[in-house]
Amino acid sequence: MLYIVLPAYNEEAALPALFADIEQNCAPIPHQIVVIDDGSTDGTSEVVQHYAQTHQNIHRVNHEQNQGLGAALNSGFQYVMNYNQQHGNQQESYRDLNQVVPDMVITMDADNTQPADRIPMLYKEICSGSDLVIASRYAQGGLQHGLSLGRRGLSWGAGKFMHYFAPISGVRDYSCGFRAYRLSILAESARRYGPDIIKSRNFSGMVELLLKVAPFARLVTEIPLELHYERKKGVSKMRIRATIWGYILLIYQIKRKRWNRVKWAEE
């Protein structure tokens, strides 16, 4: 089964188009969509509830207060693992290209800046043997539209910074959250680090997750991503200073090997 996890904070305007994009591109693929409403103050909750009434594969996980990207993803992963454990034996095995399809999780932004036409490519890579696949802006054919020079520089610098201190074979895009994970490696990470795999509250949590999950992956690959940030409605939720500080703490954790003892930066 394919699970698509969408952390959402005030994405009322973007979700309808994203749902339509996912359904158009994923119609042949059995999938479940899990939206984590991270304390939204707009109509995000109502939008998700409306779609869930007519689409049995759309699920809502609610945070009463905004807890940040890392906590939203943790809640999404826990929901998926519980759902898979409860319903996995009831679901008939299915095959794609004469192969048994592994359970997998795709994470992506809920602001409709990451095109869902990448999902079948991520899905195919996992079915072909990859354990972790990144939709990469820096893979051949990848592009970025609508990002400020500051945000471009931060993403590029984070990749270079992490590649120097914590290189992962095959990875160029460390911070993009549009990824596919074989569910089994997320389960291994949860057993190693506890149900809250990500400790950071800011956007450096995506790098933290990558560094924690990658050791359980035998094969990590990338596919090209054409990011469309000009489609984003509303202001960015990223706090650049907190994110940079989060990267520094990650390196401290790597060198000290103390993932659970450092107080993480707040957004």
ZIQUI-V206958 format. One record per backbone hydrogen bond with DSSP energy under -0.5 kcal/mol. CO is the residue of the C=O (numbers start at 1). NH is the residue of the N-H. If there is no record, write none. Layout:
BEGIN
CO:NH
CO:NH
END
This chain:
BEGIN
1:3
1:104
2:32
3:5
3:106
4:6
4:34
5:7
5:108
6:36
7:110
8:38
11:15
12:16
14:18
15:19
16:20
17:21
18:22
19:23
20:24
21:25
22:26
23:27
26:29
28:30
30:2
32:4
32:34
33:35
33:59
34:6
34:36
35:37
35:61
36:8
36:38
37:39
37:63
43:47
44:48
45:49
46:50
47:51
48:52
49:53
50:54
51:54
51:55
55:58
57:33
57:59
59:35
61:37
62:64
63:39
68:72
69:73
70:74
71:75
72:76
73:77
74:78
75:79
76:80
77:81
78:82
79:83
80:84
81:85
82:86
83:87
84:88
87:90
87:91
94:101
96:99
99:96
103:183
104:3
105:181
106:5
107:179
113:115
113:228
115:118
116:119
116:120
118:122
119:123
120:124
121:125
122:126
123:127
124:128
125:130
126:129
131:182
132:221
133:180
134:136
134:223
136:225
139:142
143:227
145:229
148:152
149:153
150:154
151:155
152:156
153:157
154:158
155:159
156:160
157:161
158:162
159:163
160:164
161:165
162:166
168:171
172:174
177:179
178:135
179:107
180:133
181:105
182:185
182:186
183:187
184:188
185:189
186:190
187:191
188:192
189:193
190:194
195:197
197:199
201:69
202:205
203:206
204:207
204:208
205:209
206:210
207:211
208:212
209:213
210:214
211:215
213:216
214:217
219:131
219:132
221:134
223:136
225:143
225:227
226:115
227:145
227:229
228:231
229:232
232:234
238:240
239:243
240:244
241:245
242:246
243:247
244:248
245:249
246:250
247:251
248:252
249:253
250:254
251:255
252:256
253:257
253:258
258:261
258:262
262:264
265:201
END
